[in-house]
Amino acid sequence: MREADATTPQGPTAHVSVLRLLAAGLEGLAGAGPGGASPVGARPVGAGPGKPAELARPEELNRPEELDRPVDGAAPDRPADAAGRLPADDTVRVPTASLSRLWSLGLVATDDPCLGVKAAGRWRLGRLQLMDYLVANAPTLAEALRVMERYAALLNTAPNEIRLTGGAGSPGTVTYQIRSGDPEVDAVASQYALAAALFRARYVAGREIRPLHVGLTSAAPPRHRELADRFGARRIDFGAETTTMTLASADLSLPLPDADPRLGAVLRQHAAEVIAAQASAPAGAVPSPFTDRLRRVIAAHLADGGLSLPEVAGALALSPRSLQRRLAGEGTTWSDLVDEVRRERAAALLARGLSRTAVAARLGFADARALRGALHRWRAGPGL
């Protein structure tokens, strides 16, 4: 690990997928005509129950990124300019100030009172990576909303207010209040976050969800029919203390048609580990390049019969003893690291919908029964 420097994110951070989705939403609105973004909440053509292609590794979640670094002496002055600076790495975290910066640019570009809900229209399952699949594999819509609260730190570690109250046989109220310190940014960002939560809820439920009530912290615009229509709300109020929507008990109790309980257990365990790694990592810590490369070599050898300490050491131009010393210096062992890589790959492959037999073959297990034993040991699920 290296120490934090001037380029390292300090304070609250967000997963880069959050920044990408926001940049895409705001950039899309820049050239939109009346009505703005496309309809939301429906599954794209050809989409089925989503499964993530990969899961971010816990140790890869604290790399620095500088959205506001000047180019040719100038800071970005449009969302599209800022979007061009987004890192390609799917595992980095960025300062939450970068989100506020994008919202400020968006607010300068337009005074559209529907800015937040329109930008949220760019959400599609998988754009927010692990969080989307956690939600999709919850047993009911109410539990899906609680998952958003429980694992909120995957997306943003700022002290935002996210919760579901009520809902046990009665309507439930979802609160999603962003707290950046700038009231104008908070109002539009909270509208966006609430809308994205609603669109996600519609998708995973497989049906239209119409809030009984929506409360926004912004002042009432001259015309707010479009806002009510985009939320599908029966009633919308302005000047509220927090951003909320109230859903019917019948909606909250809906079972999610594509949820996989076993996959959900794997994903929840993985998410808990990611959050624990974020919390325990020193500020600005980045993964060791050596360990990162070693993980890739191990993953490449899992299914080809060449996964052994001497074989992998040779691939790294090291002796087995030197490799063991390097691992000891980083606080781990060969067997522990191999087990960790297997566990991460198992979660990713199962999430993609592969059969247990196929996953066992790809990870070098003797058969599906051996994989089942590993899943039990990892406490990642009830087994096969």
Secondary structure, DSSP 8 states (H G I E B T S, - for coil): -----TTS--SSEEEHHHHHHHHHHHHHHHT--TT-S---SS--TT--S---S----GGGS-----TT--BTTB---SHHHHHTT--S-TT-EEEHHHHHHHHHHHHHH---TTHHHHHGGG--TTTTTHHHHHHHTSSBHHHHHHHHHHTGGGTB-S--EEEEEE-SSS-EEEEEE--SS-HHHHHHHHHHHHHHHHHHHHHHHTS----SEEE-SS---S--HHHHHHHT-S-EE-S-SS-EEEE-HHHHT-B-TT--HHHHHHHHHHHHHHHHHHHHS-TT----HHHHHHHHHHHHHTTTT--SHHHHHHHTT--HHHHHHHHHHTT--HHHHHHHHHHHHHHHHHHTT--HHHHHHHTT-SSHHHHHHHHHHHTSSS--
